Amino acid sequence: TAGVKWKVPVAGRGHSSPIIWGDHIFVTTSKDDGAKVSMLGFRRSDGKQLWETAVPSTQGVEHIYEKNSHASATAITDGTCWRTRFRQKAGRTALRVPFSTI
């Protein structure tokens, strides 16, 4: 593929769009049929995975449309933190993580 600098496998299933901030790329993923959802951080320059932040859940797995995934919400950033939402049985779980903690 012309113009592709790097490519890495991402465990799980996600339909969110990646977001870019500086030398970071953020994506969401879902594993074990939605029982585990998380945000992944990669270095933009070389594709190295820098971290994974799991979303705590005690609410159970939400039913989804078969062509969708539990990690469909695209994250946002204001340059100081990133935010995303995951839908779970009892409502929505919002995740906000300051960059200073990652």
Beta strands, then each sheet from edge to edge (+ up, - down):
strand 1: 19-21
strand 2: 24-31
strand 3: 36-43
strand 4: 49-54
strand 5: 76-77
strand 6: 81-88
strand 7: 91-98
sheet 1: 1+ 2- 3+ 4-
sheet 2: 5+ 6- 7+
end
